[in-house]
Structures are given as C-alpha cells and as structure tokens.
C-alpha cells in the first residue's frame, strides 16, 4: 500500500513555459525577489515540486508573504507580482472604500 509517500515530479512547467527543476529555482540565500524569481517559486509549489513548508524554510519567507505571491499570480499573472502593481491595487481599493 502506498500511503504518505512524498512523490514529487522531477520538473514542472515554469512561469514562462519552460521546464523548471529544483536546480533552476532561486538559491536559498536569495534576498532580492524580482518578479521572475517569485513566479518560479509559485510555479514550483503549484506544480508539486516543492511544498509550501519547504519554500518557507528554504527562503525564510512568511506564510502571508508567499500567499500574497500566489494570490497575485492567480489574479494578474506575473505582472501582479510587481511591487508597483501592489501599490496601484492598494490605491484602487482605498478609493473604493471612500465611495
């Protein structure tokens, strides 16, 4: 019987449609998170290459930070990961609350 086995794919499809393996992911000491790197990590989790716990431990992220990346990708694709987009959406939300 196969229970509780950690079966993971060797590669998944990356954010730009290319194969993505563990070796292709940003290094664990990454401190500067550009859109492409964030999208690669989200794609790795969505494809089953890494678990969320693995990502949080490997990159020192909080669950809230990673969850915000996933929401941004789900809503707006890679462009949603841009910091300037977050500011734009925050302004729109604040305007909606006023009226």
C-alpha positions in Angstrom: 0.0 0.0 0.0 1.3 3.5 -0.9 0.5 5.9 1.8 2.2 9.1 2.9 4.9 8.8 0.3 6.3 12.0 -0.8 6.1 11.7 -4.6 7.2 14.8 -6.5 7.8 15.4 -10.1 11.4 15.9 -11.4 10.3 19.0 -13.2 7.3 21.3 -13.7 6.3 24.0 -16.2 7.8 27.3 -15.2 6.1 30.7 -15.4 7.4 31.3 -18.9 6.5 27.8 -20.2 10.0 26.3 -19.7 10.8 23.2 -17.7 11.6 24.1 -14.1 13.6 21.8 -11.8 14.9 22.2 -8.3 18.3 23.2 -9.7 16.6 26.0 -11.7 15.0 27.6 -8.6 16.5 30.7 -7.0 19.2 29.8 -4.4 18.2 29.6 -0.8 20.2 32.7 0.1 18.1 34.9 -2.3 17.3 38.3 -0.7 16.3 40.3 -3.8 13.0 39.0 -5.1 12.3 40.0 -8.7 9.1 39.0 -10.5 10.6 36.1 -12.3 12.0 34.5 -9.1 8.8 34.9 -7.3 6.9 33.4 -10.2 9.3 30.4 -10.4 8.8 29.6 -6.7 5.0 29.9 -7.0 5.1 27.6 -10.1 7.2 25.1 -8.2 4.7 24.9 -5.4 1.7 24.8 -7.7 3.3 22.0 -9.7 4.2 20.0 -6.7 8.0 20.4 -7.0 8.2 21.9 -3.5 5.7 22.1 -0.6 4.8 25.4 1.0 6.7 24.3 4.1 9.8 23.7 2.0 9.5 27.1 0.5 9.1 28.9 3.8 12.0 27.1 5.3 14.3 27.3 2.2 13.8 31.0 1.6 12.9 32.3 5.0 9.5 33.6 3.9 6.4 34.0 6.0 3.2 32.2 5.0 1.5 35.5 4.4 4.2 36.7 2.1 4.1 33.6 0.0 0.3 33.5 0.0 0.3 37.1 -1.4 2.6 35.9 -4.2 0.1 33.1 -5.0 -2.9 35.4 -5.0 -1.1 37.9 -7.2 -0.3 35.3 -9.8 -3.8 33.9 -9.7 -5.4 37.3 -10.1 -3.0 39.0 -12.5 -0.3 36.6 -13.7 3.4 37.6 -13.4 2.5 41.3 -13.7 0.7 41.1 -10.4 4.0 40.3 -8.7 5.4 43.7 -9.5 5.7 45.9 -6.4 4.3 48.9 -8.3 1.2 46.9 -9.1 0.6 46.2 -5.4 0.7 49.9 -4.8 -1.7 50.5 -7.7 -4.2 47.9 -6.4 -4.0 49.3 -2.9 -4.9 52.8 -4.2 -7.8 51.4 -6.1 -9.1 49.6 -3.0 -8.7 52.7 -0.8 -10.7 54.8 -3.4 -13.4 52.2 -3.4 -13.7 52.3 0.3 -14.3 56.1 0.2 -17.3 55.9 -2.1 
